[in-house]
Amino acid sequence: MPPSVGMSVRERRDAVRAAGLRPVQIWVPDMRRPGFAGERLRQSRVVAPTDAALADLGDPQDP
């Protein structure tokens, strides 16, 4: 009989932890939610003046 799904998941998690990694959970905005596009646009307009001001400083990646 093959191992249960739970046992397979546990073994995989144990192997990843043994490799020095740890699990994390990341919550991101749901882009499918009604109103997301409007909020994205609003926030973009709020930060646009700062982005324009920082552009005068040059590219931080340029030596």
N, C-alpha and C positions, 0 to 999 in steps of 0.2 A: 504494500500500500504506500503511495507517495506521501511525502510530508504535507501537513496542512498548510494553507496559505499563511496563517499566523506564524507557524514555525519557520517557514521560509523567510518571512519578513524579519522575524527576530534574528535569524542567522545572518541575514544581510546587514541589519543594523549593527549587530555585534562585530562583524567583519569591518565595517566602515569605521566604527569607533576604535577598533584595534589598530586601524591605519592612522589614527591620530585626528580624526575628524569628529565633529559633533553636529547633531541636527539643529537646524534653526527653522523658524516659521516666519515667512515674510508676507505681510498683508499689503496688497497694492490696490489702488482704486479700480473699481469695476467700470471699464470704459463703455460697457453696454447700458449702464444705468441712464435713465432719462435725466437730462440736465448736465451730464458730464461735459459735453462739448461746450456748452455755454460757460461753465465754471472754468474750464481749461482756457477759454478765450479771455475771460475776466482776469485770471491770474497772469496770463501772458502780458496783458496790457499793463498790469500793475508793475511788473518787473522790467518792462521794455525800456523805460528811461534809465534805469541802472545799467542795463546791458549796453545801452548806447554810450553812457559815460565811461564805462570800463573799456570799451573798444578803443578809446583814445589812448589808453595805456599800452597798447600793443599786445601781441600774442605772448602769453606767459611761457609757451613752449619754444619760442624763438630764443636762441642763445644770445 
